[in-house]
Amino acid sequence: ATTLPTVNQDSSLLMQEITCPLIMTPGFPIVASMPAAAAPILPGSTVVVIDQRSIYMGYTGCVQRISGDRAAVLFEGGNWDKLVTMPIRDLQAA
């Protein structure tokens, strides 16, 4: 079993040992907030559709807005533009 260090007001923690974002609360164990992952998807990000079942699979677009777990992605192609809302889990930062 692994014992997690605790952070108290009178103790210190070497920051170079931390490899992922952490939530540190005095007196509580250190808890990782999220695993290290690719770049976050934010409005303005360029993304690629990775859902194998989507007709937009492989398309590259620009995120216009995010609401909950869905993102509105603008796809542009020559003489057409299309704004499609899809789950963020189906997108990957380009």
TORFIBA-386708 format. One record per residue (C-alpha): residue in one letter; z, y, x. Coordinates in steps of 0.2 Angstrom, whole numbers, plus 5000, padded with zeros to 4 digits. Layout:
! residues N
+---------+------+------+------+
: residuo :   c3 :   c2 :   c1 :
+---------+------+------+------+
:       A :    Z :    Y :    X :
...
+---------+------+------+------+
END
This chain:
! residues 94
+---------+------+------+------+
: residuo :   c3 :   c2 :   c1 :
+---------+------+------+------+
:       A : 5000 : 5000 : 5000 :
:       T : 4996 : 5018 : 5006 :
:       T : 5009 : 5031 : 5005 :
:       L : 5003 : 5048 : 5001 :
:       P : 5011 : 5063 : 5009 :
:       T : 5020 : 5076 : 4999 :
:       V : 5019 : 5095 : 5001 :
:       N : 5036 : 5104 : 5001 :
:       Q : 5039 : 5122 : 5004 :
:       D : 5047 : 5118 : 5021 :
:       S : 5034 : 5106 : 5027 :
:       S : 5016 : 5109 : 5034 :
:       L : 5000 : 5099 : 5032 :
:       L : 4986 : 5100 : 5046 :
:       M : 4971 : 5106 : 5037 :
:       Q : 4958 : 5097 : 5049 :
:       E : 4964 : 5080 : 5042 :
:       I : 4958 : 5085 : 5024 :
:       T : 4940 : 5079 : 5021 :
:       C : 4939 : 5082 : 5002 :
:       P : 4945 : 5096 : 4990 :
:       L : 4963 : 5094 : 4986 :
:       I : 4976 : 5100 : 4973 :
:       M : 4992 : 5103 : 4982 :
:       T : 5008 : 5106 : 4972 :
:       P : 5025 : 5108 : 4980 :
:       G : 5035 : 5092 : 4978 :
:       F : 5020 : 5081 : 4971 :
:       P : 5009 : 5069 : 4980 :
:       I : 4992 : 5076 : 4986 :
:       V : 4979 : 5071 : 4974 :
:       A : 4960 : 5072 : 4977 :
:       S : 4952 : 5083 : 4963 :
:       M : 4935 : 5075 : 4965 :
:       P : 4926 : 5064 : 4978 :
:       A : 4914 : 5072 : 4990 :
:       A : 4897 : 5073 : 4982 :
:       A : 4881 : 5082 : 4983 :
:       A : 4879 : 5101 : 4980 :
:       P : 4885 : 5106 : 4963 :
:       I : 4873 : 5110 : 4949 :
:       L : 4875 : 5128 : 4943 :
:       P : 4864 : 5141 : 4934 :
:       G : 4849 : 5145 : 4946 :
:       S : 4850 : 5128 : 4955 :
:       T : 4834 : 5119 : 4957 :
:       V : 4836 : 5101 : 4951 :
:       V : 4826 : 5085 : 4949 :
:       V : 4827 : 5073 : 4934 :
:       I : 4833 : 5056 : 4939 :
:       D : 4835 : 5048 : 4922 :
:       Q : 4823 : 5033 : 4923 :
:       R : 4820 : 5033 : 4904 :
:       S : 4816 : 5052 : 4903 :
:       I : 4798 : 5058 : 4901 :
:       Y : 4803 : 5071 : 4913 :
:       M : 4808 : 5059 : 4927 :
:       G : 4804 : 5066 : 4944 :
:       Y : 4800 : 5084 : 4937 :
:       T : 4808 : 5098 : 4946 :
:       G : 4815 : 5113 : 4937 :
:       C : 4827 : 5128 : 4937 :
:       V : 4844 : 5127 : 4928 :
:       Q : 4845 : 5142 : 4916 :
:       R : 4862 : 5139 : 4908 :
:       I : 4876 : 5125 : 4907 :
:       S : 4886 : 5121 : 4891 :
:       G : 4898 : 5107 : 4892 :
:       D : 4890 : 5092 : 4900 :
:       R : 4872 : 5098 : 4896 :
:       A : 4861 : 5109 : 4906 :
:       A : 4845 : 5119 : 4900 :
:       V : 4832 : 5117 : 4913 :
:       L : 4816 : 5127 : 4914 :
:       F : 4801 : 5117 : 4919 :
:       E : 4785 : 5127 : 4924 :
:       G : 4768 : 5120 : 4927 :
:       G : 4752 : 5130 : 4928 :
:       N : 4749 : 5138 : 4911 :
:       W : 4765 : 5130 : 4902 :
:       D : 4784 : 5133 : 4903 :
:       K : 4796 : 5121 : 4894 :
:       L : 4815 : 5123 : 4892 :
:       V : 4823 : 5107 : 4890 :
:       T : 4842 : 5103 : 4887 :
:       M : 4848 : 5087 : 4895 :
:       P : 4864 : 5079 : 4901 :
:       I : 4869 : 5085 : 4919 :
:       R : 4872 : 5067 : 4924 :
:       D : 4853 : 5065 : 4922 :
:       L : 4850 : 5078 : 4935 :
:       Q : 4851 : 5079 : 4954 :
:       A : 4851 : 5095 : 4965 :
:       A : 4835 : 5097 : 4974 :
+---------+------+------+------+
END
